[in-house]
Amino acid sequence: MRRVEASLIARNRKVRTTLAAILVANWAVAVLKLLLGLLSDSAAVTADGVHSFIDGGSNVLALVAMSVAARPADEDHPYGHGKFEALASLGIGALIGISMLELGRMALDSLVHDRHPTVTPLMVGVMIGTLVINLFVTSIEHHRGKKLQSALLLADARHTLSDVGVTLAVLASLALVALGYPKADGWVTLAVMAIVARVGWDIVKQAVGILSDTARLDTQKVAALTLQVPGVRSCRDVRSRGMEGTVYVDLKIEVEPQMSTARAHDLADAVEAKLQAAFPEVVDVVVHVEPARALPSA
């Protein structure tokens, strides 16, 4: 278990380092958009800058959560503090919901009040530059999330990708406004809202699955692997839960009634080793050993 805890501490440190770098990038992009939006009197670009600041806010939330999640298991949290990472993912989902409200306000201003930005080459250039930065940030964060098996990094990468969608919408609306279609800004924004809503739903769904102990492993596959261990007569009541990279499993096996305690213990260890070899994300297996039930006489 000490080896597992050390590995988790190192993993969480890498997640925090990635989040800190992403925070700097997100707020640099946000400052550029806000300055441009305010100087050019563009509500759309200013709103996009606010959305980028929400991205930075989600990074701060994630860093705070990871500082808690990185704590080792203790008496109050014997399974560790990993679920705080899922709680932070819920917070990111909430921030996406807030950004949807901002997008709705943008659409309303464009469609009802006929407000649209004044398009300039500088505005387009800055928006394209921030788009490239966001795409790079999303790619790096997604790659690190997969490598570190971090639900939080993957959720934040999807959130940053939603900012890419907003920026693309703003660029499309700027092009259409320049061509003489001022209300295009509102219609494009409505389309982006649908994309953002899907991203938010996926993040919340994943986080709720972790917090509600959704099964992580295929029970039939676990049972089949367990039955491959010599001496196991049957396997039942397989359960699994946890994070993507830290899964806990418990199950019951039946063995010969005459089997010694020492032999039964070795058999349980063999089952644990078998499952951890097949599922690297499994950090703990609890095997309850029972005597095989006698078959009913004819």
PEUR-V968010 format. One record per pair of residues at least 12 apart in sequence whose ideal C-beta (glycine too) atoms are under 6 Angstrom apart, sorted by the first residue. I is the first residue (numbers start at 1). GAP is how many residues later the second one is. D is the distance in Angstrom with one decimal. If there is no record, write none. Layout:
# PEUR-V968010
i;gap;d
I;GAP;D
I;GAP;D
This chain:
# PEUR-V968010
i;gap;d
4;279;5.0
5;67;5.3
11;137;5.4
12;54;5.9
12;58;3.8
14;134;5.7
15;51;5.6
15;133;5.7
15;135;4.9
15;138;5.9
16;50;4.9
18;126;4.8
19;40;5.4
19;43;5.1
19;44;5.2
22;37;5.6
22;115;5.7
22;119;5.7
23;33;5.7
23;36;3.8
25;112;5.0
26;26;5.9
26;29;4.3
26;30;4.3
27;29;4.3
29;23;5.0
29;101;4.6
29;104;5.5
30;19;5.2
30;22;3.5
30;23;4.4
32;94;5.8
32;98;5.8
33;12;5.7
33;15;5.2
33;16;3.2
33;19;5.7
34;15;3.6
36;87;5.9
36;90;5.0
37;12;5.4
40;83;5.6
42;75;3.4
43;72;5.9
44;62;5.9
44;73;5.2
44;126;5.1
44;141;5.7
47;55;5.4
47;59;5.0
48;118;5.4
48;122;5.2
51;48;5.0
51;112;5.8
51;115;5.3
52;111;5.8
54;41;5.1
54;45;5.4
55;105;5.8
55;108;5.4
58;34;4.7
58;37;5.0
58;98;6.0
58;101;5.7
61;27;5.6
61;30;4.9
62;26;5.1
62;90;5.4
62;94;5.8
65;19;5.0
65;20;5.9
65;23;3.3
68;13;5.5
68;16;4.5
69;12;5.0
69;13;5.5
69;15;4.4
69;16;4.6
82;161;4.9
82;164;5.6
85;67;4.6
86;121;4.5
86;124;4.0
86;125;5.3
88;64;5.6
89;62;5.9
89;63;5.7
89;66;4.3
89;114;5.7
89;118;4.0
90;117;4.7
92;63;5.2
92;67;5.3
92;111;5.9
93;107;5.0
93;110;4.5
93;111;4.1
96;100;5.9
96;104;3.8
97;103;5.9
100;93;5.6
100;96;5.4
103;86;5.3
103;89;6.0
103;90;4.8
106;83;4.9
107;79;4.3
107;82;4.2
107;83;5.1
110;73;5.7
110;75;4.1
110;76;3.1
111;72;5.7
111;75;3.8
116;61;4.8
116;66;4.2
116;69;5.2
119;55;5.0
119;58;5.8
119;59;4.4
127;44;5.4
131;36;4.7
134;29;5.5
134;30;4.8
137;23;5.5
138;19;5.4
138;22;4.7
138;23;4.9
141;12;5.6
141;16;4.0
142;15;4.1
145;12;5.7
149;95;4.8
149;96;3.3
151;93;5.7
155;48;4.6
158;41;5.1
162;34;4.8
162;37;4.9
165;27;5.2
165;30;5.0
166;26;5.7
169;19;4.6
169;20;5.8
169;23;4.1
172;16;5.1
173;12;3.7
173;15;4.7
210;33;6.0
213;28;4.0
215;25;5.4
216;24;4.4
216;26;5.9
216;31;4.6
217;23;4.2
219;19;4.2
222;16;4.8
223;12;4.3
223;15;5.6
225;49;5.6
225;53;5.5
226;45;5.3
229;41;5.0
229;42;5.3
229;45;5.7
231;24;5.9
231;36;5.0
232;21;5.0
233;21;4.4
233;22;5.9
233;59;4.5
234;20;4.4
235;18;5.2
236;16;5.4
237;15;4.6
238;13;4.5
245;36;5.4
246;37;5.0
247;34;4.8
247;35;4.9
248;36;5.0
249;33;5.7
249;36;4.7
250;36;3.9
252;36;4.5
252;38;6.0
253;36;5.9
254;36;5.2
254;38;4.2
255;34;6.0
257;34;3.9
264;25;4.7
268;19;3.9
268;21;5.8
271;16;5.1
272;13;4.1
